[in-house]
Amino acid sequence: MARMKILIVEDDRALADVLAYNVRQAGYEVLSAYDGQDGLTQAQVKTPDMVILDLMLPVVDGLEVCRRLRADPATKDIMVLMLTAKAEESDQLIGFSLGADDYVTKPFSVKVLLERIKALERRRRGTEATPTDVVASQGVTIDRRRHRATVHGKPLQLTRSEFRLLETLTRQPGRVFDRSELIDAALGEDTVVMERTIDVHVRALRRKMAEFADLIETVRGVGYRFRDPGAGPSSDADTDEDYAEPASSSRM
């Protein structure tokens, strides 16, 4: 199993060195930054698994660092352990509200800190994607837990409804879904829309899939399916935009 990579963002260099030594001795790969901006840059470029983050940092403060990490798709899944002298309950609540995974106050025990790191690591290992969380077929990969979709390695920028629609189709290649089934899967069972509304979502999804749009087949008079990997395009399928743009619904 690969060693977890931990970025320590701490402006007190003596403390940063002590932390780096102990974390490295515990078996982790360690990176160090001494201000918030450098911490952000390293997080974006070197993609650590965890950031140990002081809050009172020069250039960019720790709360803003956390806010930006969570806002950036490239860094939003990095675990954040805030390590700070700000010990008021209100400070901790703010930290957790911004997406911190844990909050440790100074002064602290290095042994306890290492146990908190191990606890976060166990949590991450326990929530890593299982085979049912990742679906792959014919170059399309859907990672439900991380809400990521790619086609031949290229990320797809999908809305939540488009993501659910593609996941539903990809999970069962060859199966024909009627429009009502896809509405329930992509928009929710309580959504009240016309059945042709799903055609708009399929059209948008195909545009984003570009040259791989033909993987989503239209079955005339029925609905849609993801192409069966064991068969070529079927005579009852058509990937052209063969339906008119539906009228807008009173509820989307």
C-alpha positions as CSV (number, residue, x, y, z in Angstrom):
1,M,0.0,0.0,0.0
2,A,1.4,3.4,-1.0
3,R,2.5,5.7,1.8
4,M,0.2,8.6,2.6
5,K,1.5,12.0,1.6
6,I,1.1,14.7,4.2
7,L,1.6,18.4,3.7
8,I,2.4,20.4,6.8
9,V,1.5,24.1,6.5
10,E,3.0,25.9,9.6
11,D,4.8,29.2,9.7
12,D,6.8,28.4,12.9
13,R,9.7,26.6,11.3
14,A,11.0,25.0,14.5
15,L,7.5,23.4,15.1
16,A,7.2,22.5,11.4
17,D,10.5,20.7,11.6
18,V,9.5,18.8,14.7
19,L,6.2,17.8,13.1
20,A,7.9,16.8,9.8
21,Y,10.4,14.6,11.7
22,N,7.7,12.8,13.8
23,V,5.3,12.3,10.9
24,R,8.1,11.0,8.7
25,Q,9.2,8.6,11.5
26,A,5.6,7.3,11.6
27,G,6.0,6.2,8.0
28,Y,4.4,9.0,6.0
29,E,5.8,11.0,3.1
30,V,6.1,14.7,4.2
31,L,6.0,18.0,2.4
32,S,6.3,21.4,4.2
33,A,5.1,24.9,3.5
34,Y,5.6,28.0,5.7
35,D,2.8,30.3,4.5
36,G,-0.7,29.8,3.2
37,Q,0.0,30.7,-0.4
38,D,2.8,28.2,-0.7
39,G,0.6,25.6,1.0
40,L,-2.1,26.1,-1.6
41,T,0.4,25.9,-4.4
42,Q,1.9,22.7,-3.1
43,A,-1.5,21.2,-2.5
44,Q,-2.5,21.9,-6.1
45,V,0.7,20.7,-7.7
46,K,1.7,17.8,-5.4
47,T,-1.7,16.6,-4.4
48,P,-1.1,15.3,-0.9
49,D,-3.5,13.0,0.9
50,M,-3.7,15.2,3.9
51,V,-2.9,18.8,5.0
52,I,-2.0,19.6,8.6
53,L,-3.0,23.2,8.6
54,D,-2.1,26.0,11.0
55,L,-4.7,28.8,10.9
56,M,-2.7,31.9,11.8
57,L,-0.5,31.9,8.6
58,P,1.2,34.7,6.7
59,V,0.1,35.7,3.1
60,V,-3.1,33.6,3.2
61,D,-4.6,32.6,6.5
62,G,-5.5,28.9,7.2
63,L,-9.3,29.4,7.0
64,E,-9.0,30.8,3.6
65,V,-6.6,28.0,2.6
66,C,-9.2,25.5,3.7
67,R,-12.0,27.3,1.9
68,R,-10.0,27.3,-1.4
69,L,-9.0,23.7,-1.1
70,R,-12.6,22.7,-0.8
71,A,-13.7,24.9,-3.6
72,D,-11.1,23.5,-6.1
73,P,-12.2,20.2,-7.7
74,A,-8.5,19.1,-7.8
75,T,-8.1,19.5,-4.0
76,K,-11.5,19.1,-2.6
77,D,-11.0,15.5,-1.4
78,I,-7.7,16.2,0.5
79,M,-8.2,15.6,4.2
80,V,-7.6,18.7,6.3
81,L,-6.4,18.5,10.0
82,M,-6.4,22.0,11.5
83,L,-3.7,22.5,14.1
84,T,-4.0,25.8,15.8
85,A,-3.8,27.8,19.1
86,K,-7.4,29.0,18.4
87,A,-9.1,26.8,20.9
88,E,-12.5,28.5,21.4
89,E,-15.6,26.4,20.5
90,S,-16.6,29.0,18.0
91,D,-13.2,28.7,16.2
92,Q,-13.7,24.9,16.0
93,L,-17.2,25.3,14.6
94,I,-15.9,27.6,11.9
95,G,-13.2,25.2,11.0
96,F,-15.5,22.3,10.7
97,S,-18.0,24.4,8.7
98,L,-15.3,25.1,6.2
99,G,-14.7,21.4,5.7
100,A,-12.0,20.5,8.2
101,D,-11.8,16.7,8.9
102,D,-10.3,17.2,12.4
103,Y,-9.3,20.0,14.7
104,V,-6.4,19.8,17.2
105,T,-5.5,22.7,19.5
106,K,-2.0,23.8,20.6
107,P,-0.3,22.9,22.8
108,F,-0.7,19.3,21.8
109,S,0.9,15.9,22.3
110,V,2.7,14.6,19.2
111,K,1.6,11.0,20.1
112,V,-2.0,12.1,20.2
113,L,-1.6,14.0,16.9
114,L,-0.2,10.9,15.2
115,E,-3.2,8.9,16.5
116,R,-5.5,11.5,15.0
117,I,-3.7,11.2,11.7
118,K,-4.0,7.4,11.8
119,A,-7.7,7.7,12.5
120,L,-8.2,10.0,9.5
121,E,-6.2,7.5,7.4
122,R,-8.4,4.6,8.5
123,R,-11.5,6.7,7.7
124,R,-10.1,7.4,4.2
125,R,-9.2,3.7,3.6
126,G,-12.6,2.7,4.8
127,T,-14.4,5.0,2.4
128,E,-12.4,4.3,-0.7
129,A,-14.4,3.3,-3.6
130,T,-15.6,-0.3,-3.8
131,P,-16.3,-2.0,-7.1
132,T,-19.9,-1.0,-6.9
133,D,-18.9,2.6,-6.6
134,V,-17.0,2.6,-9.8
135,V,-18.6,1.6,-13.1
136,A,-16.6,1.3,-16.3
137,S,-17.7,0.3,-19.8
138,Q,-16.2,1.0,-23.2
139,G,-14.0,3.8,-22.1
140,V,-16.6,5.5,-19.8
141,T,-15.8,5.4,-16.1
142,I,-18.2,6.6,-13.4
143,D,-16.9,7.1,-9.8
144,R,-20.0,7.6,-7.8
145,R,-18.3,8.3,-4.5
146,R,-16.1,11.0,-5.9
147,H,-18.8,12.2,-8.4
148,R,-16.4,12.0,-11.3
149,A,-17.0,10.8,-14.9
150,T,-14.4,10.3,-17.6
151,V,-14.5,9.0,-21.2
152,H,-11.2,7.5,-22.3
153,G,-9.5,9.4,-19.5
154,K,-10.9,12.8,-20.4
155,P,-13.0,14.3,-17.5
156,L,-16.6,15.1,-18.3
157,Q,-18.1,18.2,-16.7
158,L,-21.6,17.0,-16.0
159,T,-24.5,18.4,-14.1
160,R,-25.8,16.2,-11.3
161,S,-28.7,15.0,-13.5
162,E,-26.4,14.2,-16.4
163,F,-24.1,12.3,-14.1
164,R,-26.9,10.2,-12.7
165,L,-28.3,9.6,-16.2
166,L,-24.9,8.4,-17.5
167,E,-24.4,6.2,-14.4
168,T,-27.8,4.6,-14.8
169,L,-27.2,3.8,-18.5
170,T,-23.6,2.6,-18.0
171,R,-24.4,0.2,-15.2
172,Q,-26.5,-2.0,-17.5
173,P,-25.2,-1.9,-21.0
174,G,-27.7,-3.2,-23.5
175,R,-30.7,-2.7,-21.3
176,V,-33.3,-0.3,-22.7
177,F,-34.6,2.2,-20.2
178,D,-37.9,4.0,-20.9
179,R,-38.1,7.7,-20.2
180,S,-40.0,7.4,-17.0
181,E,-37.3,5.1,-15.6
182,L,-34.6,7.6,-16.5
183,I,-36.5,10.5,-15.0
184,D,-36.7,8.6,-11.7
185,A,-33.0,7.8,-11.9
186,A,-31.6,11.1,-13.0
187,L,-34.1,13.7,-11.6
188,G,-35.7,11.9,-8.7
189,E,-38.9,10.0,-8.2
190,D,-40.8,13.1,-6.9
191,T,-39.9,15.3,-9.9
192,V,-42.9,16.2,-12.0
193,V,-41.8,16.8,-15.7
194,M,-42.9,15.7,-19.1
195,E,-41.2,12.5,-20.3
196,R,-39.6,14.3,-23.2
197,T,-37.6,16.4,-20.7
198,I,-35.2,13.5,-20.5
199,D,-34.4,14.0,-24.2
200,V,-32.9,17.4,-23.4
201,H,-30.6,15.8,-20.8
202,V,-29.6,13.1,-23.2
203,R,-28.9,15.6,-25.9
204,A,-26.7,17.7,-23.6
205,L,-24.9,14.6,-22.4
206,R,-24.1,13.5,-25.9
207,R,-22.7,16.9,-26.8
208,K,-20.3,16.6,-23.8
209,M,-19.3,13.1,-24.8
210,A,-18.4,14.4,-28.3
211,E,-17.1,11.7,-30.6
212,F,-18.2,9.0,-28.1
213,A,-21.8,10.2,-28.1
214,D,-22.9,7.1,-30.1
215,L,-22.4,5.0,-27.0
216,I,-25.8,6.2,-25.9
217,E,-28.4,4.8,-28.3
218,T,-31.9,5.9,-28.9
219,V,-34.4,3.1,-29.2
220,R,-37.2,4.6,-31.2
221,G,-40.6,4.6,-29.5
222,V,-39.1,3.3,-26.2
223,G,-36.2,5.2,-24.7
224,Y,-32.4,4.9,-24.4
225,R,-29.7,2.4,-23.7
226,F,-25.9,2.3,-23.3
227,R,-24.5,0.2,-26.2
228,D,-23.9,-3.4,-25.4
229,P,-20.1,-4.0,-25.5
230,G,-20.6,-7.3,-27.2
231,A,-22.6,-5.9,-30.1
232,G,-22.4,-3.2,-32.6
233,P,-25.1,-0.6,-33.3
234,S,-28.5,-2.3,-33.5
235,S,-31.0,-1.7,-36.2
236,D,-33.5,-0.5,-33.7
237,A,-31.2,2.1,-32.3
238,D,-30.4,5.6,-33.5
239,T,-28.0,8.1,-32.0
240,D,-29.1,11.0,-34.1
241,E,-31.1,13.8,-32.4
242,D,-34.3,12.4,-33.6
243,Y,-36.7,14.1,-31.2
244,A,-37.8,17.7,-31.2
245,E,-36.8,20.0,-28.3
246,P,-39.5,19.4,-25.7
247,A,-41.6,22.2,-24.4
248,S,-40.6,23.6,-21.1
249,S,-42.2,22.0,-18.0
250,S,-43.8,23.8,-15.2
251,R,-41.4,22.1,-12.8
252,M,-37.8,21.1,-13.4
